[in-house]
Amino acid sequence: MTRTEILNCYQFYRDADPVFRRELENASVAVKLPPGTGYFREGGQCRQVALIGRGGVRVFKKGETGREITLYYFYPGDTCILSASCMLGGNTYPASAVVEEETEAAVLDAGFFRNAVSTREDVRRFVFDALSRRLTDVLALLEEISFGRMDRRLAEFLSKRFAESGGEGGVLTMTHEQIAAELGTAREVVSRLLKELERSGAVGLSRGRITLRDKSKLAF
């Protein structure tokens, strides 16, 4: 994608006057990031802000034991609110992020974006809207971790992913460790619960793959 195509995913660019549109185009650099690329690391400084045109990035927190929990994803038309908040506040990253699928983005210098936020209402609205959505996501995650039963959360997670992959007879290509990171628990817990679901006839397990056998047995 070109810079213009990526920027066109964002309303504050589409609705901008010609002068600001040119400023955004001149200030941005188009990049392509392969899966597995580190987007940022916990403790690092924010020097750039990326506007995504294609792909997706996972933001996560890693504990001292090495366990990870996914905080949220961001996709085309969105940006990472942690990047924006760290840039505006001059703070270091409190979490890490990694590219989940090949991603194309327009990268802006932090100074340019900071000035745009301070001088343009449309850019401020974009940042505040993103902050509101992510706060809602993180609060929902906190509620799930604090009050949700892990077997129920796993079943709901699988049901949603199977529905996204094609419903009945769907196959998920995910490791137990990846699922554990999504749910904020240990791989051993996920493996044990998956084995129980396999014994119940809900799913079939093979290396790196989970096959849906009986959707009704994932219902709680």
C-alpha positions as CSV (number, residue, x, y, z in Angstrom):
1,M,0.0,0.0,0.0
2,T,1.1,3.6,-0.6
3,R,1.2,6.2,2.1
4,T,-1.9,7.8,0.7
5,E,-3.8,4.5,0.7
6,I,-2.8,3.8,4.3
7,L,-3.7,7.3,5.5
8,N,-7.0,7.1,3.7
9,C,-8.1,4.5,6.3
10,Y,-8.3,7.3,8.8
11,Q,-11.1,9.8,9.0
12,F,-9.0,12.7,10.2
13,Y,-7.0,12.4,7.0
14,R,-10.0,11.9,4.7
15,D,-11.8,14.9,6.2
16,A,-8.8,17.1,6.5
17,D,-8.1,20.3,4.4
18,P,-5.6,19.9,1.5
19,V,-2.8,21.6,3.5
20,F,-2.9,19.2,6.4
21,R,-3.4,16.2,4.1
22,R,-0.1,17.2,2.4
23,E,1.6,17.7,5.7
24,L,0.5,14.2,6.8
25,E,1.7,12.6,3.5
26,N,5.1,14.4,3.7
27,A,5.6,13.5,7.4
28,S,4.8,9.8,7.0
29,V,6.9,6.8,5.8
30,A,5.2,3.6,4.6
31,V,6.6,0.4,6.1
32,K,5.9,-3.3,5.8
33,L,6.3,-5.5,8.9
34,P,6.4,-9.3,8.8
35,P,4.6,-11.5,11.4
36,G,6.7,-11.8,14.6
37,T,8.3,-8.4,14.3
38,G,8.5,-6.6,17.7
39,Y,6.4,-3.5,17.5
40,F,7.6,-2.1,20.8
41,R,9.1,-3.5,24.1
42,E,8.1,-2.8,27.6
43,G,10.3,-0.1,29.1
44,G,11.2,1.4,25.7
45,Q,10.7,5.1,24.6
46,C,8.0,6.1,22.1
47,R,9.6,7.9,19.2
48,Q,7.1,7.1,16.4
49,V,3.4,6.4,15.9
50,A,2.1,4.0,13.3
51,L,-1.2,4.2,11.5
52,I,-2.1,0.8,10.2
53,G,-3.5,0.3,6.7
54,R,-3.4,-3.5,6.6
55,G,-2.7,-6.3,9.1
56,G,-2.8,-6.4,12.9
57,V,-0.7,-6.0,16.1
58,R,-1.1,-7.7,19.5
59,V,-0.4,-5.7,22.7
60,F,0.5,-7.8,25.7
61,K,2.0,-7.9,29.2
62,K,4.5,-10.4,30.2
63,G,5.0,-11.5,33.9
64,E,8.2,-12.5,35.7
65,T,7.4,-16.2,35.1
66,G,7.2,-15.6,31.3
67,R,3.5,-15.9,31.1
68,E,1.8,-13.4,28.8
69,I,-1.7,-11.9,28.7
70,T,-3.1,-10.2,25.7
71,L,-4.4,-6.7,26.4
72,Y,-5.8,-5.8,23.0
73,Y,-5.2,-5.8,19.3
74,F,-5.3,-2.9,16.9
75,Y,-6.1,-3.0,13.2
76,P,-6.5,-0.8,10.1
77,G,-8.0,2.6,10.9
78,D,-6.7,2.4,14.5
79,T,-3.5,3.1,16.3
80,C,-1.9,1.9,19.5
81,I,-3.2,4.0,22.4
82,L,-0.2,3.0,24.5
83,S,2.1,4.5,21.9
84,A,0.0,7.7,21.8
85,S,-0.3,8.0,25.5
86,C,3.5,7.3,26.1
87,M,4.4,9.8,23.4
88,L,2.1,12.6,24.8
89,G,3.2,11.9,28.4
90,G,6.8,11.3,27.8
91,N,6.6,7.9,29.6
92,T,8.1,4.5,28.7
93,Y,6.0,1.6,27.4
94,P,4.2,-0.3,30.2
95,A,3.7,-3.3,27.9
96,S,5.0,-4.9,24.7
97,A,3.6,-5.5,21.2
98,V,4.2,-7.8,18.3
99,V,3.0,-8.0,14.7
100,E,0.5,-10.8,14.4
101,E,0.0,-10.8,10.6
102,E,1.9,-9.0,7.8
103,T,1.2,-5.3,8.5
104,E,1.5,-2.2,6.4
105,A,1.6,1.1,8.2
106,A,2.4,4.8,7.8
107,V,4.9,5.8,10.5
108,L,4.8,9.3,11.8
109,D,7.5,11.1,14.0
110,A,6.3,11.5,17.5
111,G,7.0,15.2,17.4
112,F,4.7,15.7,14.4
113,F,1.9,13.6,15.9
114,R,2.2,15.4,19.3
115,N,1.9,18.8,17.5
116,A,-1.1,17.5,15.5
117,V,-2.9,16.4,18.7
118,S,-2.3,19.8,20.4
119,T,-3.5,21.9,17.4
120,R,-6.2,19.8,15.7
121,E,-9.6,18.8,17.1
122,D,-10.1,16.0,14.7
123,V,-6.8,14.3,15.7
124,R,-7.5,14.8,19.4
125,R,-11.0,13.2,18.9
126,F,-9.3,10.2,17.2
127,V,-6.9,9.7,20.1
128,F,-9.7,10.1,22.7
129,D,-12.0,7.7,20.9
130,A,-9.2,5.1,20.7
131,L,-8.5,5.6,24.5
132,S,-12.2,5.1,25.3
133,R,-12.3,1.8,23.3
134,R,-9.1,0.4,24.8
135,L,-10.2,1.3,28.3
136,T,-13.4,-0.6,27.8
137,D,-11.4,-3.6,26.4
138,V,-9.0,-3.7,29.3
139,L,-11.8,-3.4,31.9
140,A,-13.7,-6.3,30.3
141,L,-10.5,-8.3,30.4
142,L,-10.0,-7.4,34.1
143,E,-13.5,-8.6,34.8
144,E,-13.0,-11.9,32.9
145,I,-9.8,-12.6,34.8
146,S,-11.1,-11.6,38.2
147,F,-14.6,-13.2,38.0
148,G,-14.7,-15.7,35.1
149,R,-14.2,-19.4,35.4
150,M,-11.3,-20.5,33.2
151,D,-13.2,-23.5,31.7
152,R,-16.0,-21.2,30.7
153,R,-13.6,-18.6,29.3
154,L,-11.8,-21.2,27.3
155,A,-15.1,-22.6,25.9
156,E,-16.3,-19.1,24.9
157,F,-12.9,-18.3,23.3
158,L,-13.0,-21.5,21.2
159,S,-16.6,-21.0,20.2
160,K,-15.9,-17.5,19.0
161,R,-12.8,-18.5,17.1
162,F,-14.6,-21.5,15.5
163,A,-17.4,-19.2,14.4
164,E,-14.9,-16.9,12.8
165,S,-13.1,-19.7,11.0
166,G,-16.2,-21.2,9.5
167,G,-18.5,-22.7,12.1
168,E,-19.3,-26.4,12.1
169,G,-16.2,-28.5,11.4
170,G,-13.9,-25.6,11.9
171,V,-10.2,-26.0,12.5
172,L,-8.0,-23.6,14.6
173,T,-4.3,-23.5,14.0
174,M,-3.2,-22.4,17.5
175,T,-0.8,-23.8,20.1
176,H,-1.8,-24.2,23.7
177,E,0.8,-21.6,24.6
178,Q,-0.9,-19.1,22.2
179,I,-4.3,-19.7,23.8
180,A,-2.8,-19.4,27.3
181,A,-1.4,-16.0,26.3
182,E,-4.8,-14.9,25.0
183,L,-6.5,-15.9,28.2
184,G,-3.9,-14.8,30.7
185,T,-3.2,-18.2,32.2
186,A,-0.6,-21.0,32.1
187,R,-0.1,-23.3,29.2
188,E,-0.6,-26.3,31.5
189,V,-4.0,-25.0,32.5
190,V,-5.1,-24.7,28.9
191,S,-3.7,-28.2,28.0
192,R,-5.6,-29.8,30.9
193,L,-8.9,-28.1,30.0
194,L,-8.5,-28.9,26.3
195,K,-7.9,-32.5,27.2
196,E,-11.2,-32.4,29.2
197,L,-13.0,-31.0,26.2
198,E,-11.5,-33.6,24.0
199,R,-12.7,-36.4,26.3
200,S,-16.2,-34.8,26.3
201,G,-16.2,-35.0,22.5
202,A,-16.3,-31.2,22.0
203,V,-13.0,-30.9,20.2
204,G,-10.2,-33.0,18.6
205,L,-6.6,-32.3,19.4
206,S,-3.5,-32.7,17.3
207,R,-0.1,-30.8,17.2
208,G,-0.9,-27.1,16.7
209,R,-4.5,-27.8,15.6
210,I,-7.9,-27.9,17.4
211,T,-10.8,-29.4,15.4
212,L,-14.5,-28.7,16.4
213,R,-16.4,-32.0,17.0
214,D,-19.6,-31.0,18.8
215,K,-20.4,-27.3,19.2
216,S,-23.1,-27.9,21.7
217,K,-20.6,-29.3,24.2
218,L,-18.8,-26.0,24.3
219,A,-21.9,-24.3,25.7
220,F,-22.1,-23.6,29.5
